[in-house]
Amino acid sequence: MTTHHWRAVAALLIGLLATPVLIVGRVQAQSAADPRALGNPDAPLVIIEYSDYECPACASFVRDTKPQLIAEYIETGKVYYVYRDNPLPQHPAGRVASAYAHCAAQQGQFWPMHQRLFQGYIDGEWGGNPSASERMFRQYGDELGLDPDALQACVRDPATDHAIAADIEEARNRGLRGTPAYILRWPGGPERGDVLTGAQSFGTWSYLLDERLSGQPNPATAAPLQGEQPSIFLYLALGAVGGLVVLVAGGSMLWWLAARRR
């Protein structure tokens, strides 16, 4: 067997053994419930959005692009979508809005409040002045049937502001300064994921997501590892190598015998 053939066999073994590990890592990384996420945690692609409720480009994305993303990629199980706060310093009312969204999550109403905050900003109902904006946020809570006392207690709790600060720090650690910004992750992709910034069109998202999905294995046929037991792929690969060795050895022996008869 030539050096080229041995390299091909080695590449086959590495590819077969790496595939189950990627699948297991993906499932484990997204197993925890998150009230600020949409879709199937086991989806092949993950989008993490870092956004600001008082950001015009963020509102444009929510209005013009996100509904199509939800319909064509999130609800179909292709994308798991995670929201994180990144209110910019020049948007103090946006930080208060983040607090109300966080606290609505405690009552199971994060996404309705999320949508209401952005719609209110688009309609010019709030923005700029934090105190005036907060009066509107309390009205949104009433519209959604939230417990007003629990909502206010949560908004005033220092732990809520600490949670928002943690999201902001996470964005900074990822090198994200403006909003909206997105991290796109998939098994086998860059460890830190792809970074997108700005209110990209649905066409741009669709092209990128389809390109990433085209390289993903079919989850219906992928076999995860079971504890510490060897993978079935290992047995198949070793069997294939053994078969090649037998064929090469047998062929060499036949050639040698034929040569002796000449």
N, C-alpha and C positions, 0 to 999 in steps of 0.2 A: 504494500500500500504506500503511495507517495505521501510526501509531507503535506501536499495540498489536501489529500483525502483525510489525513488525520486531523488537520485543522478544521475541516468541515464537520467531522464527527464531534470534535470538542465544542464547536459552536452550537451544534444541535443539542448536546447535553446541557450546556449553559442556558440556552433558551428555554428548554423544557423545565429545568429546575427553577428558573427565575420567575416563571409565570405564576405559579401558585403563591409564592411569597408576596408578590405585588397585590394579588387579590386579597389575601388575608390582611395585609397592612391597611388596605383601603377600608375594609369592613370595620376593623378595630378602631381606626382613626375617627370614624363617623358614627359610632354606635350610641353615643350619649344623646338624650333628647335635648332639643334646643328650641325654646319658644320663639326665637327670632330666626327660624329657618323655614324653608318651604321645600317640599318634595321628599323623595326617597333618599335616606342617608346612604344607601348602597348604590346610588347612581354612579355611572362611570366618570362623570365630570362634577367638579365642585366649583362654584363661583362664590367668592367672599366679597361683599360690597362694603366699602367704607364711605359713609355718606353724611350729609348735613341737611337737616330739614329746612334750613333757611338759605339753601344754595339753589339759584335758578337753574343751573345745569342738572342738578340732581332731580329737581322737580320735573324738568323736561324729560329725563330718562324714565321716571315713574309714569308720566303721562303718555309718552309716545312709543316707548320701546318695551317696557317691562310687561305689559299685558300680553304681547306676542311671545315673549320669552316664556312666560308662565304657561300659555296655551300649548306651545309647540315643543318645549324642552323640559319644563319642570313637571307639568302634569303628566307627561308621557314617560317619566322615569329616566330621562337622559341627563338631567342636571339636578344637583342638590344646591339650593341657594341659601346663603347665610348673610344676614345683615349685621353690620357693626357700625357704631357711632363714631363720627369724626367731625364734630362741630368746630368750625374754624373760630379763631379768637375774635374776628370782626363780626361774628354772628352770635351775640349773647342770647338772643331769643331762641336760636337754634339749639343751644345747650339745654335750655329749659324744656323745649319740645322733646329732646331726647329723654329727659327725666320722666315726662308724662308717658312716653312710649314704653320705657322700661317698666314703669309701674302698672301700665295697662297689661303688660305681659303677666304680671302676678295674678291678674284676674282673668287670664286666658284670652285677652283681647288685644294682643300686640299688633297683629296685622290690620285689624279694623282701625285702630288708633293711628298706626303708621300711614295708612291710606288717607285718613281724615286730616291728619296734619299736613300732608303734602297738598291735598286738594284745597284746604283752607289757605295755604300759602299761595297757591296758583290763583285763587280767587281774590287775593288781597285782604283776607280777613285778619291776618296777623303779620308781624315782622317788625324788626327794628327795636321797638321798646319792649323789654322783657316783661315788665309788669302788666302792660296792656295786653300783651300776647298771652300771658298766663290766664287772664280772665277768659279769653277765648278757649284756651285748652280745657279749662274746667267745664265749659259748656260742651265741648266735645265729649268729655267723660260722661256728662249727663245724657247726651244723645245716645251713647253706646250702652247705657244702663250700668255704668260702673258704680261701685260703692264709693261715694264721695269722700267719706271720712278715711277709708282705707287708702284711697288714692292720694289724698293730701298727706297722710302720715308717711307714705312711701316716698313721695316727692321731697319731703323735708328730711328724710332719713339720710345722714351722711354717707351711708353705704351705697345709696343710689348714685351720688356724685362720684364716689370712688370707682364704681363700675364703669361709668362713662369715661372717667380718666384712664382706666385700664384699656378701654378700646382705643382711645386717642394715642396712648403710649404704644400700643400694638401697631397702629398705623405708622407711627414715627419709626419704630424699629424695622418696619418693612420698607422704609424710605418713601412713604406716601405723604405728600405735603398738601396737595389740593384735593378737591372733591368734584364729582364722584371719582373713585378709584376702585379697581377690581383686581382680585387675584384669581386666576384660573388655574386649577390644579387637576391632574389626572395621573393615574398609575403609570410610572415610568417617565413622567415629565420632570422638569427641573424641580429641585427640592423646594425652592421658594415660590415656584409657580410662575406663570406668565403674568405680567402687569399690564393692565389697560387703564387709561385715564380719560376723563371727559365723557360726555353723553354720546357714546357711539350709537350709530343707527342700528336698527334690527338687522339690516342686510350685512353689516360688518360682523355683528355677533353670530348670525346664522352661518356665514362663511367660515369663521374661526371655529365654532363649535362642531360643525359638520366635518371639518378637517381633522379635528382631534378625535371625534367619534369614529372616523373611518379607520383609525389605527388601533382601536380597542378590541380585545377579545370578546367573543360572545359569552356573556355571563351564564347562559343556559348550559353551555358545554364546559365551562371552567370547573375544575375539581379542586376545592380547597384542601389544604393540609389538615390532617387529623392528629392533633397533639404532637407527640414525638415520633409517630410511626413514619417510616419511609414513604415517600409519595409513590403512587402507582406509575407516575411518569419516570421515576428512577428505574423501576423494574423494566418498563418498556424500553427505555434508552439502553440499559445494560443488555437486554435481550437483543436489541438491534445490533449493538456492537459485537456481541457474541456471534450472532449470525454472520456478520461481515468477516470476523476472524475465521470462522469455519469455512466460508466460501473461498477466502484468500488462500488458506492453508490447503484446502482440497484442490484448488486450481493449480497451486504451485506443485503439489505432488503429482498430479496428472501430467503437467508439463515436463517434470523431471523424468517420469516413467517413459513418456513419449520420446524424450531426447535420448534415453538409453537404448531404445529399440532401433534408432536410426543407425 
